[in-house]
């Protein structure tokens, strides 16, 4: 491994500037940890006040060290930081950690200090973590630089670990570490990122993606400052079959205010983050206990799994409750195939259930041969992805050997839930079976894990942007009117309404006659984004007289309501028949770049927030997935005996809009088709109106 | 207390028929528990095989007992049950518990056995619990009749308790008991109801409402067989300031199938259950751990609380996460009042937060005087209902005394969350502060508890049905057409469209001219419920010619599509202008009786399942609450600068429909107004169509 962050995250030697001899001081705690847990590298405490700390020689200043350490940890005040970094750099130190608060999070003076620090790092090429940082730990080498008391209270692992924490909060890092260690999982890296003045989240994530130890990353995110870097790091994680489990803070207004106050982070759009996480198969988590359990489940990701679960209980009630909770969480409980039911029925009495959930009844646990037969049938049928067994403690104990045996024979994922006091838990875990002692926690961890497995099976790498079709049209830099926007989109293959531009009433009447009534009349101006609001749209015009009336009324209204708009004329279109209206938009997200959004037209979509989002590129197949995710998708799919809409044509148009956005220069803020009218199957879709905002 | 179930739930003497000398057998385990835990009443084992069991004299048969016990427990096979009950009854036994399975849950033969048992109970007046029952326990008197190993594994309480379990599953009862005892809460009654052949859920609930010990009931419900009894018992609970926390199984299709298979229960409509729970201020729970924590929180219900929460942390990140989770769970985090912020700012540095969430920063914990000042400000402001503090273990320890002091001075609800290893937890609990060691569990318990407190403050008893307005109209028993339905509703004050009935085209034309065009034409027939589907509605008819065409087309269509319908004529109404359309329906729920449902008209309401429900009676104020619960309520409230709708008039009409349903005989299955057109404010609402199904 030869990553830029190597001296920071895997240092061979560490110096502490502002070292203390007391283990309860921030300048002393990490030195205490290093010496107690057997760090193998060199440690150089620096403090003119001491000759020796924790049995180590203490130096008067950085210049006195016998050699340049990989990493310097600065336990000194904010104002002294950059001068000291300069001295470290002169000595040959490659990386530094800055504990001090009092930078960007603390008003204008702090912001100036931070800018100064950033300038220095940029010029010198030094890797500076923080400021406002609790410090780091590489648990594989016991390289401790964090003043986190959790390393004294949580049991220390032996040997290397595969779970890493990467958090934008020291407290969250410590809380996660405690929970992960409570489950007995060994840790690779303990990373919190502080103010991210010089090294930000994605670069750490990139390191962990390359780290040979790390397999699972528990992330806490307030704001991503490098969306492209994040996407790339997640793609590397995916390639290496590693997994990021992330809690994103600021999903509510109050939460967003809190993260801004915390690390001056901008929480961003939760829908966008969610869609990016989904596309990159990141598991989004809600709380710490769930994250730790997901890290534990990730150890079993080599087992085949997915959303189709069989629930096995000794109690009809528990079967019902688990069915309710799993289905509400997005999993499926398919009916068991007839042949599997037949195997089960051989030993399950009439009052038991052989569908799904299965109630094997209490008697069955006394017949290990039959229990194994049942589990083998469930482990081998193609109709299932996973098996979850709920049994009171002593019953689980009686079945434990059978479960372990079958789990050793089949690669299928097995989980056991026991809210009692089973003694077999460790044995089951060693046999590769997930074990839970709480029903709610089991559901909250199993559901996202199994859905992750489902997506992982289906996963296709994010395509490199396809070669863009040559557009015959250059984008005008001074803004575009509707006709120009439609023309631009049309050049990428978006089907657009035939429209004719008129600059006089007479011309409009000629066009209308050519198109045949009824027609639509729209004002044409790059200066008017919302035509309806200024009386710039007239629908369903039936004849020449009505056209004249509408034309006059429109001109009067525009003169009054948009007196300064430059008017290019009017647009005449044939009035469309019935269909389903979509809104399709693409815009530059400040974090992740170009994103696409689809939703059904109309106010209710807004009220029910029924939209779906995706990073670009968006293929026709992706577009189809996006439409299917809408709660209102049934309206496209032949709702209440209505004809099915031409979804394939809609997907083509959506993919074409995505192409048009990808090809557009950065100055294009947003492209929107509203509405995209989707006619009935076989009759296509058509953009009735479009908007390009620069 | 002099409840009918007293001999069953508080027996002074118990006999065991089919007694065993072994503590691991169902006929022995409860006798072992009774003797070990010091039950004070008489115990009479009955089994001709033994002279003595557990040091007690064992009798050859029930007839040999020296006196009639209050309660007989039957540990014998299903077929022998009713004959034995007859002998018990002859002896003078007042109540019995039947363990045996093999009744209604097991096919036709079992159903016949159960009917026989029910007949006997009805005739004899004997109180029979079960069959298919794990047995009961009164932990106040240590009257054990359950074969539940959990009484051997969970620590036994000393003295009486105030938490009772009431479940339609023995396994769930045991699982809940274990969790409640793990939290150290003492239990009053352990009740599972089995097949409920003779005593059903509500009667037990009614007993617990009267029980002087019980304050909190943890319920598990698959099906309520007596909705009216349940409502009444919940009202008694409310009156006595007791609390029911209920998990309802079967909220998904698969869950519903499972409960049906389990106890042949019909899961019913989850929306209806949910609305009834809300009206009766029952807390609906999702899993067992949550229920146990809610039982613990209920011990603090004397503290003032509600939905407005202040979150106090030492970490911006934790503040953000808690804000997100609490708000997503339905709580509010109001901004703190300026004067409170000023108190906080005196000791909180600039980089801390004094809004809400509050980040007091780590330094503050070392100044107990200031911590108390902060907490007093939060405990006394009218802008809040509750205070939640999240602190890592050692920081919570440093603040513990201050929190306890302030909690003793103010009645406000305080909770503390520590995912570390605070040592102060027990002290805080003794001071009346809720303490959690997991963030997810804390939110899942606190949110429903605080929302329950909010509703409890606002709670008005369910009004007795008001004296109904004298309706001039008797309901026709042979079905009603639209005009008759509207007339019936009108007599209760539902504003209805003026409509004129015609039996010929000429008559229709005369009516149309009188009303003035445009008009609506509708077929009039009690036999046609869905007029649109048979071509029985024509809207927006502009003139006499068009009316003639529509009339003819309608008659042709009806002749073809509903050839057997008896036609009363056609209805002519004036065409209505714009407005918001509601669907308002009332129907007899098989469990709870008459229920009202409101939603916005149109397909999207169905797709988004955006409806709200209420038990009758429904006042205008209730109707207003129901409308406000709709996600689409903004459409009534001046959405996007549209005029506000006449919500007051809509509420009047909804309340009037509820009256009409309440006054209708049982034979009326459903009354629906679709649509109720709500015009803009001040212009009223009007029922455009109505349906009464017998």
HADDOCK unambig.tbl for C-alpha pairs under 7 A between the chains (distance, minus, plus):
assign (segid A and resid 105 and name CA) (segid B and resid 351 and name CA) 6.34 0.50 0.50
assign (segid A and resid 106 and name CA) (segid B and resid 350 and name CA) 6.69 0.50 0.50
assign (segid A and resid 106 and name CA) (segid B and resid 351 and name CA) 5.46 0.50 0.50
assign (segid A and resid 169 and name CA) (segid B and resid 317 and name CA) 6.19 0.50 0.50
assign (segid A and resid 171 and name CA) (segid B and resid 315 and name CA) 6.78 0.50 0.50
assign (segid A and resid 175 and name CA) (segid B and resid 419 and name CA) 6.73 0.50 0.50
assign (segid A and resid 249 and name CA) (segid B and resid 320 and name CA) 6.06 0.50 0.50
assign (segid A and resid 249 and name CA) (segid B and resid 321 and name CA) 5.58 0.50 0.50
assign (segid A and resid 250 and name CA) (segid B and resid 320 and name CA) 6.11 0.50 0.50
assign (segid A and resid 250 and name CA) (segid B and resid 324 and name CA) 6.41 0.50 0.50
assign (segid A and resid 251 and name CA) (segid B and resid 324 and name CA) 5.89 0.50 0.50
assign (segid A and resid 252 and name CA) (segid B and resid 324 and name CA) 5.23 0.50 0.50
assign (segid A and resid 254 and name CA) (segid B and resid 323 and name CA) 6.07 0.50 0.50
assign (segid A and resid 255 and name CA) (segid B and resid 320 and name CA) 4.19 0.50 0.50
assign (segid A and resid 255 and name CA) (segid B and resid 321 and name CA) 6.53 0.50 0.50
assign (segid A and resid 255 and name CA) (segid B and resid 323 and name CA) 5.18 0.50 0.50
assign (segid A and resid 255 and name CA) (segid B and resid 324 and name CA) 5.20 0.50 0.50
assign (segid A and resid 256 and name CA) (segid B and resid 320 and name CA) 6.95 0.50 0.50
assign (segid A and resid 258 and name CA) (segid B and resid 316 and name CA) 6.17 0.50 0.50
assign (segid A and resid 258 and name CA) (segid B and resid 319 and name CA) 6.54 0.50 0.50
assign (segid A and resid 258 and name CA) (segid B and resid 320 and name CA) 5.03 0.50 0.50
assign (segid A and resid 258 and name CA) (segid B and resid 357 and name CA) 6.73 0.50 0.50
assign (segid A and resid 259 and name CA) (segid B and resid 316 and name CA) 6.43 0.50 0.50
assign (segid A and resid 259 and name CA) (segid B and resid 317 and name CA) 6.43 0.50 0.50
assign (segid A and resid 259 and name CA) (segid B and resid 320 and name CA) 5.92 0.50 0.50
assign (segid A and resid 261 and name CA) (segid B and resid 353 and name CA) 6.88 0.50 0.50
assign (segid A and resid 262 and name CA) (segid B and resid 316 and name CA) 4.71 0.50 0.50
assign (segid A and resid 262 and name CA) (segid B and resid 317 and name CA) 6.71 0.50 0.50
assign (segid A and resid 287 and name CA) (segid B and resid 439 and name CA) 6.56 0.50 0.50
assign (segid A and resid 287 and name CA) (segid B and resid 440 and name CA) 5.67 0.50 0.50
assign (segid A and resid 315 and name CA) (segid B and resid 171 and name CA) 6.79 0.50 0.50
assign (segid A and resid 316 and name CA) (segid B and resid 258 and name CA) 6.20 0.50 0.50
assign (segid A and resid 316 and name CA) (segid B and resid 259 and name CA) 6.46 0.50 0.50
assign (segid A and resid 316 and name CA) (segid B and resid 262 and name CA) 4.75 0.50 0.50
assign (segid A and resid 317 and name CA) (segid B and resid 169 and name CA) 6.20 0.50 0.50
assign (segid A and resid 317 and name CA) (segid B and resid 259 and name CA) 6.45 0.50 0.50
assign (segid A and resid 317 and name CA) (segid B and resid 262 and name CA) 6.73 0.50 0.50
assign (segid A and resid 319 and name CA) (segid B and resid 258 and name CA) 6.55 0.50 0.50
assign (segid A and resid 320 and name CA) (segid B and resid 249 and name CA) 6.06 0.50 0.50
assign (segid A and resid 320 and name CA) (segid B and resid 250 and name CA) 6.12 0.50 0.50
assign (segid A and resid 320 and name CA) (segid B and resid 255 and name CA) 4.21 0.50 0.50
assign (segid A and resid 320 and name CA) (segid B and resid 256 and name CA) 6.96 0.50 0.50
assign (segid A and resid 320 and name CA) (segid B and resid 258 and name CA) 5.04 0.50 0.50
assign (segid A and resid 320 and name CA) (segid B and resid 259 and name CA) 5.93 0.50 0.50
assign (segid A and resid 321 and name CA) (segid B and resid 249 and name CA) 5.59 0.50 0.50
assign (segid A and resid 321 and name CA) (segid B and resid 255 and name CA) 6.55 0.50 0.50
assign (segid A and resid 323 and name CA) (segid B and resid 254 and name CA) 6.09 0.50 0.50
assign (segid A and resid 323 and name CA) (segid B and resid 255 and name CA) 5.19 0.50 0.50
assign (segid A and resid 324 and name CA) (segid B and resid 250 and name CA) 6.42 0.50 0.50
assign (segid A and resid 324 and name CA) (segid B and resid 251 and name CA) 5.91 0.50 0.50
assign (segid A and resid 324 and name CA) (segid B and resid 252 and name CA) 5.23 0.50 0.50
assign (segid A and resid 324 and name CA) (segid B and resid 255 and name CA) 5.22 0.50 0.50
assign (segid A and resid 350 and name CA) (segid B and resid 106 and name CA) 6.74 0.50 0.50
assign (segid A and resid 351 and name CA) (segid B and resid 105 and name CA) 6.38 0.50 0.50
assign (segid A and resid 351 and name CA) (segid B and resid 106 and name CA) 5.53 0.50 0.50
assign (segid A and resid 353 and name CA) (segid B and resid 261 and name CA) 6.87 0.50 0.50
assign (segid A and resid 357 and name CA) (segid B and resid 258 and name CA) 6.74 0.50 0.50
assign (segid A and resid 419 and name CA) (segid B and resid 175 and name CA) 6.72 0.50 0.50
assign (segid A and resid 439 and name CA) (segid B and resid 287 and name CA) 6.57 0.50 0.50
assign (segid A and resid 440 and name CA) (segid B and resid 287 and name CA) 5.68 0.50 0.50
assign (segid A and resid 607 and name CA) (segid B and resid 631 and name CA) 6.97 0.50 0.50
assign (segid A and resid 607 and name CA) (segid B and resid 632 and name CA) 6.38 0.50 0.50
assign (segid A and resid 631 and name CA) (segid B and resid 607 and name CA) 6.96 0.50 0.50
assign (segid A and resid 632 and name CA) (segid B and resid 607 and name CA) 6.37 0.50 0.50
